Amino acid sequence: MKFKNIIAVSLVILSGFLVWYFLFKPYDYAVKFTARTFPGAINQSIKLWNYSLPNAEIEKSDDLLQLKQTVVFNDSTFLYDWRITPLSDSTSMVQVFITDQDHSFRNRLTFPFDDTDFEKRVRNTVVDFNEKLKQHIGKFRVSIEGITETDPIFCAFVSLEGRQIEKASGMMQNYSLLSNSLVEHDLELNGKPVVVINEWDQKNDRIQYDFCYPIVKPDSLPEIPYISYREIEGGRAIKAVYNGNYISSDRAWYALLDYATKEKLEVQPTPFEIFFNNPNMGGNELSWRAEIFMPLVD
């Protein structure tokens, strides 16, 4: 009798597992790995990698820690559910839950008996991303220096908007216009180029920003087409030093947000950046320096 009870309980447990496995399990396959960087850098790397794939789209990205992506392979549409968990200041765990939306039942039926094409493909895809992420992480450094006081900066600027990844190209396209116009009108330069983020749409990775050249404020300001003037207010901010290609300097923004959260600091998500190198001169990108500031809320 006792043996029969064990058999009955085992069958109930097995039946429950099979119902969950085939009908309610929310994914077909899962991959997990650790990355030596902070969540914002991983989030942006996934989105950048997504653009490199021929039939891929980010379907949902409500916050830095979760993204949903669809990738089409031949007659199948794969859903990648990315989950990012910070483990420390410099490491994060990445979990990817993958579902074949067209052949999910067939895949689950064959998984226990064979290393399927689906499994091989998703493993190769995630390995490809992980390799690109490692390469990207090796191309920049971010060092948090903590709370500081910034001085006011008076500058001439051009106003731009677009995707975050387009910020550096926007600067380069307007570099000659801004610098040559200031020289032509005898305006005295007074510091390194600055970018001020006025609006940051984190959900859609879009920014409205001013590309500025600090100048000594003259008694009268000349009118120059496409160029305006402003004073960047000084005040308390948290500071990071970024080394790397300026295309990815926004990685420091995310590092500063992480630091603010950890230290329970309230910040305005409108960073500004001071650039100390001219990318046109080339050289080792890790020697390029930018100082990044995130204003604190008074």
N, C-alpha and C positions, 0 to 999 in steps of 0.2 A: 504493500500500500504506500509506504514511504517513497519507494522508487517511482511509482506512478505519479505521485505528487510532484516529485522533482522534474519528471518529464513534462508534466502539465505546465508547471511554472516556467520551464525553459522554453516551451513552445509559445507561451504568452509573450515572454520577453523577446523571443526571436520574431514573432509576428509584429510586435510593436516596433521593433527596430526596422523591419522591412517596410512597414507602412511609412515610418518617418523617412527612411532612406530614399524611397521611390517617390513619395508624394509631398513631403514637407521640408526635406533638407533644402536650405535656400541656395545651395551652390553645388556644382559638380566636382570641383577640384580646388584645392587651396595650396598656396605657396607662401612661405615665410622666410624673411631674411633680415639681417641687421645692417643698418647703414650708419657710417660714421659722420653724421651731419644732423642738422636740426630740421624739423618738419617743413618749414617754409621752403627750404632748398629742394627737398624731395617733391613737394607739391608742384613747384615750378618746373622741375625736371620732368615729371610725368607729363605735364602739359606741353613742354617743348618736344619731348619724345613723340607725343601723340601727333604733332604736326608733321613729323617725319614719316609716319605710316601712311600708306596709300588710301586706305578705307577705314579711317578711325575718327571717332568724335567723342569729346567729353560731353556726356549727357547731363551730369549733375555735379556741382562742386559748391556745396553750401558752406563749407569751412575748409580750413587748411588740412584737417585730419582725415577727410573722407572725400573720395572722388569716384564717380561711376563713368566708365568708358565702354563704348562699343567698338569692336573691331570685326570687320567682315573678312572672312577667309572663304573664297569660293562660294559654296552654297550655304555657309553657316555664319551666323552672327553670334559672336562671343561677347558676353557681358563681363567686364573686369570691375570688380568692386574693391577699390584700394582703401586700406585702413592704415593710418600712420599713428604710432604711439611713441611719444618721447620717452626715452629711458634715462637720459641724463642731458647735461648741457650740450654734449657733442655726439650723442648717439640716439638713434631711433629704431624702432622695430616696424617693418613694413609687412603687412599681410595682404595677400591678393586672393580674393574669392572669385572663381571663374565659373561661368555657366554657359553652355552651348544652348542658346535659346531655341534652336531648331531640332536638336538631336539629344536632348538631355536624358530622356529615358533610356535610349539605346546605349549611351555612354555609361550610365550608372549600371546597366545590366552587364556590360563587358569589362568594366574596370577590374573586378576581382580575378579575371582569368587572363588578361592580356595587357601589355603596355600599348595602349591605343594611340592612333595618330593624333587624337585630340590631346592626350596627355603630353605626347612629345612636342606638339606644336606650342601648347601654352607654356611648358617648361622652357622651351627655346626662346619664346617671346619674352618671358620674365627675365631670363638670364641675359638676353640682349639689353633690356632696360637696365638691369643691375650693373652691367659692364659700362654702359654709357654714364650712369650715375656716378660710378667710381671715377671715371675719367673727368667728369665735371667737377667733382669734389676736389680733385687734385689740382684744379686750375685756379682756385681762389682761397683766400683766408679771411676770416673775420675775427677781430679781437675786440671785445667789449671793454671800454675803459670806465664806464660808470657815469655818474652825474657830473655835469660841468656847467659852466656859465658861458654863454656865447655873447659876442659883441654885435651891435647893430652893423649892418652892411648896406651901404648905398650903392645901387647898381643900375646899369642899363640892361634891358632884357628883351627877348622875343618870347611870346607866349605860344605854347605848342600843346598838342594833345594826341593821344594814341595808345597803343598797347605798351605795357611796361618794357617788353623786349625791344621796342623801337626807340627807346629813349636815347641811347647812344648814337643811333643813326640820325635822329633829329638834331642832336648837338652838333654832329659833324657837318650836316647840311647847312647849318646856320652859323658855324664858327667863323667863316670868312666874312660873311655879311656883317656880323656883330663887331668883330675885331677891326676890320677895315673901316667901317663907318665911324667908329670911335676915334681912330687915328686921324681920319680925314677932318673931323670936327674938333681936333685938338683937345679931346677929353683925356684926362690923365688916368691911366689904369692904376688900380689900387688893390690888387690881390689876384687870386687864382679864380678860374671859372667856377660858377656855382649853379646848381640846379635846385629849385624850390618846388616841391610837390604841393600844389594847391588843393587838389582833389584826388583821392585814391579809391577807386572802385575795386575793392579786393575780390569781389565775387567774379567780376569779368576781367580782371587784370588790366584795367585801363586807368590812365592817369591824365590829369591836366596839369601842366607844369610850366615854369618860367626858366629859360636858360639865360643866365645872368653873367655880366662882367662887372665886378666891383670897380667903381670909379671915384675919384675925388670930386665931390659935388661942387660945381662952379656956381658963380653968382647967377648966371642964367643958363638954362638948359636948351640946347638947340633942338629943333624939331627934325627928326630923322624918320623917313618912311619905315614902317614895320617895327620900329623900336620904341619902347616905353621906358619909364623910370620908376623905381620903387625903392623903399628901404625895407630890408629884411630885419625884422625886430630881433633884438637880442633877448636873452633870458635863460632860464634853467632848461637843460635838456640832458638826455642820456646820449653818450657818444660811443661810436664804434670806429675802428680803423679797418678799411677794406683794402686788400691787395689782390689784384687780378684784373682781367679785362672788364672795362667799364660797362659792357653789355649786361653783366651779371651783378652790378653793384647793388641791385635791389635785394639780393640775398641778405645783405646787412640789415635791411629794414625788418625782415622777419626775425633775425637774430635779436634785434633791439626789442621787438614786440614780445618775444619769448622772455627776455631779461626783465622787461617791465612787469610781465605777469608773475614771474618768479619772485620779484622784489616787491610786489604789490604797489607798483607805481602807476598812476594814471597819466596816459600820454595822449597827445593829439597825433593821429596817424597821418601827419603831413611832414614827412622828413625833408631835410635839405642836405645836399652833398657838396663838398668842396673837393675839386680835382687838382692833383699836384703834378700830373704828367700829361704830355701831349701824345695821344695815341698814334698820331701821324709819324712820330719819331721812332716807333717800333720798340724793339728791345724785349727783354724778358717780362711777360705780363705780370708775373708775381711780384715784380719790383714796382709796378704801378701802384700808386697810393691814392686813396680817397678817404676823407673824414666824413662820417655820416652822423647826423644829429636828428634825434626824435624829440620834439618839444614836450616838456612836461606841462600838465594842466596845473595852473596856479591854485 
